[in-house]
Amino acid sequence: MKKSISLLLVLVLILALAVPAYAEEKSTYTIGICNFVDDASLNQIIANIRSRLTELESDKVSFKVLEDNCNLDANVMNQIITNFLSQKVDLMVGVATPVAMGMQAATEDNGVPVVFAAVSDPVGAGIVESLEAPGANITGTSDYLDTNAVMNLIFAADPDADLIGLLYNVSEDASTAPIAAAKEYLDARGVKYVERTGTTVDEVMLAAEALVSAGVDAVFTPTDNTVMNAELAIYETLAEAHIPHYTGADSFALNGAFLGYGVDYANLGVETADMIAEILLEGKNPGAVPVKTFDNGTATVNTETCAAIGFDFDKIAAAFAPFCTKVQTITTAESFEDLAK
């Protein structure tokens, strides 16, 4: 009997020691994502971050995602960041420039790694030292806009355009460099421009109406989140006046703008998730991981707005072809999910 008990105890001990060899403890990483505003492009980024992280999970690794949205409110944004820190997240993700800047400031002393997404000018905003070597504890993905390419499309569609409207939020860092580039382009071409700005949906609506009254031939907006948030409220005003709205993201075109030119935000989300994995799973230093930029060659045309303006889509597509890598179409919807239904 004693021998049997002894043998049983030895067997249990052997099995216990053998478990780690084939069943290592699973690691769970907590990630805090703060979105700047509820708009189609930024929402698409987060959806693809989530789906890609799920794909990267295994029997040894899982991701817990905490997500919040500050809806353009800096005070709310700072509170969200504070909450993430109090919950001891392993990494924070800042979607859009203001959130990235807030996370950068909040993590300077504690070393929590930050990955940003859709920051148009990370160097100009002072978030990174350079695209190749970001420095500190931060890196991410950029939706840098090739403003000259959008300007080329404006004049490909209307070579005689002589007054261009610039519609943006003057306080958004994402608009600073592209608006300056647009002015430089137009000045060199000898074309006049009218600027109208807004910081809220109501102000953007008034600004759009003012541009119509000014008789502009086209309106340009970069990757400006404030105007993006107002696009559903202004696209009909511009379309009814036969004024094409050229913008810096396909989400604008989704929400009714004539054209969106820029990155594939779904792919940007996937690439952001891969950077998160590099830092958490491979132990890479964020400051040594280069910022990722993308080809901005796709022109997305809203066919409903195109017709409302009075353009012939086939002629527009032919005119745009030499100035972009691809012309694709979209129809008006509130979100990409609604479009897919």
N, C-alpha and C positions, 0 to 999 in steps of 0.2 A: 504493500500500500504506500509506504513511504517512498519507495523507488518510483512508483507511478506518479505521485504528487511532484516529486523532484523533476522527473522527465517533463511533466506538464508545465512546470514553472520555467524550465529551460526553454521549452518550445515557445511559450508566450514571450519570453525575453528576446529570443531570436527573431520572432515576428515583429516585435516592437522596434528592434534595431534595424530591421529591414525596410520598414515603411518609408523613411526618408529617401531611400534609394529610388523609389518609383512614385512617390507622392509628396513632392515638395510643397511647402506652404505657399498659398496663392497671395500675390501682392496686389493690393487695390490702391490706385492713385486717384486722388480727388482733384478735380480741375474746376476752377471757377471762371465762368464765361460771363462777361458783361457786354451787352449790346447797347449801342448808342441811341438807336431809334428803331421803331418798328417799320422797316421798309423791306421791299421784296428782295433786293440784292443782299442786304445784311442778314436777313432771315435765311436766305439760301446758303450763305456761308456757314451759319451755325448748324443748319440741318445736315450739311455735308461733313462738318467737323464731327458731329455726333455719329453719323453713319460710318465714317471711316474709322473712328475710334472703336466702334463695335466690331468692325472687321479685324482690327488689330488685337482684339482680346483673345486669350487662350486659356488653357487650364491652369496657367501660372500667373496670368496678368488680367486685371479688369480695371475699368475706368468708371469712376463715379463723377458725373457731371452736374455741377450746380450752375444754374443759368438764371440771369436776371436782366432787366432792361431799364435804363435810367430815363428813357424818353426825353432826351435833350436837356435834362435837368442836372446841372453840375453837382448840386447838393446831394441829390439822390445817388448819383454816380459814386461820390466819395463814400457815402454810407454803404453802398453795395461792396465797394472795395474793402472797407473796414470789416464788414461781415465776413468776407472771404478770408481775410487774415485771421480773424478770431476763430474761424472754423479750421484753421491750419491747412489750407489747401496746399497741394504739392506744386501747383503751377496755376497762373492766371492767364486768361486770354482776353485781350482788349480789342473789341470790334469797332473800328473807326478811330480816327486820330485823337479826339478828346479823351476817349477812354484809355487809349495807349499812354497818353501823357499822364493821366491821373494815376495809372498803375505804376508807371515808371517812377513817379515822385514818391509813391507810397511804399516802394520796395527797395529804395536806395540803401537803407540801413539793415534790412533783414534778409536780403539775398534770395527772396522768393523769385523764381524764374518767371518771366513774362514773355508770352508770344502774342504779337499783335496781328491783326488781320485787316486788310483794306485800308492801310494808311497810305495816302497818295504821295506824300513827300516826307518820308521819315527823317531824312537828313535836314531838310529845311525847317522842319518842326522841332528839331533838336532832340529827337528821340534816340537816334543812333549817331555814332561818330562818322560812319561810312556804311555803304551797302555791303561792302566786302567784309568789314570787321566792325560790327555794331558796337562792341564794347559793353561794359557793365553786365547786367543780367537780363538783357532784352534782345529779341530778334523777332522776325515775323515775315509777313507777306505784304507786298505793296500793289495797289491798283493804280499805279502811276498812269496818267493820261497823256497821250501824245496830242497836245492841243492843235498843233499845225495840221495834223491829219484830219481833225474834225473841220477846221477852217477850209481845208481843200475840198471837203465834201460839200460845204455850203456853196462854194463858188462853182463846183462841178454841176450842181443842180440849178444854180442861178448865176451865170457869169456877170450879169448886169447889176447884182445886188450892190447898193451903195450906202446902206444904213443898217448896221447890225446891232441888235439888242443884246446886252450882257446882263443876265439875270442870276443873282447869287446872294449868299449871305456873307457880308463883309467880314464877319467875325469867325468864319470857318477856315481853318488852316488848309483844308483840302481844296479850297477855291483860290487861295492866294497866288500860287505859282501859275496855274492854268489861265487865270484872268489876266495876269501880267503878260503871259505868252500870247494870249489872244490880242491884246492891245498892240503888242509889238508887231504881230503879223499884219493886223489891219492898218497900222500906221505905215508899214513898209509898202503896203498895197495901195495906200492913199484912200482907204475906205473909212467913212465916219462910223462912230459907234455911240450908243446911248446906254448908260448904266442905270439899272434899277435894282435895288436890294431889299431884302426883307429878312426878319429874324423869326417870324411866326407864319403860320399858314395864311392868316388874314392879310399880313403885310405882303406876302408873296403874291397873293391874289390881286392886291392893289397895284403891285409893281408890274404884273403881267398886263393889267388893263392900261397902265400908263405906257407901256411899250406899244400896245396896239394903237393908242391915241397918237403916239409919236410917229407912226407909220413905218416901223422897221420892216425890213425885207425878210429877216430871219432872226431867231433868238438862240444864243449859245449859253448853256449852263454846264459847268464841269461836274465832278462827282460831289456835288453839294447836297448834304443830307437834308438840309432844311427845305430846299426846293423839291427834292425827291419826295419828302413827306407831304408836299402840297400839290404834286403833279396831277393827281386825280381831280383836284379842284380847279386847275387852270388849263388843262389841255384843250377843253372845248372852246374856251375863250380865244385861244390862239388859233385853233383849227378853223373856227367860224370866220376869223379875220384873214384866213388863208396865209397864216404865218407859220412856217415850219420851225419846230423847236428841236435843235440839235443838242444832244446831251452826252454826258460821260459814262453812261452805264445802260445796259439793256433793260434794267428795271424801270427806267424812265419811259422807255418805249412800251413796256408792258402796261404801264399806268397811263398811256395815251399820248406821250410825246411822239413826234414824227420819227425821230431817230435816236438810237442809243449806240454809242461807239465805245468799246472798251473790253475789259477782260471777261473771261468766263468765270463768274463768281462761284459756280458749283465746283469747278476745278480748283479755284483759289482756296475754298474750304477744305478740300481733300489735301492739298499741299500744306495747309496750316496744321492739319491733324498729323501729318507725317513729321513735321518739325517738332510738334509736341512729343511724339514718340521718340524722336532722336534724343531729345533732352532727358525725358523720364526713363526710357528703357535702355538707351545707349550711354547715358551719363555725359552727354556733350554739354559744353559750356555755352549758354545762349549767346554770350558776347562774341563767341568765335564762330557762330553759325551765320553764314551770309544771308542777308535779306533776299527773299525770292521776288523777282519781278516777272511779268508775263507779257506775251505778245498782245498788243492792243488792236489787232487788225480786223476785227469783225464788226460790220455795220449792221445793226438790227433795225429794220424798218417796220413801223406799225402800218399795216396795209389799210386799216380802216381810216386812220388819220391821213394817210397819204391820199386816199380818195377824197376825203372831206376837204383837203387843201386844194385839190384840183390837179394833183400830179398824176401822171401815168406811171405806174410802178415799173413796167418793163423799161421805160426810158430812163427812169431814175436809177434802176439797177445797172443799166449799161453805162450811165454817166459815172456812177460810183466805182465800177469795177477796177479802173486803173489805180484807184487811191486806197484800196483796202484788200485784205486777203480773202474776204468772204462777205457776201450780202445775204442776210437771212431775214425771215419775216416773222411777225408776231401780231397778235390781236390784243385788244384791250381787256385787262383783267386786273383784279386787285392784288393777286399773288400768283406765283408760278404754280402753286398747288391748285388754285382755281382754274388756271389755264389747262391743266392736265385732266380735269374732270370731264 
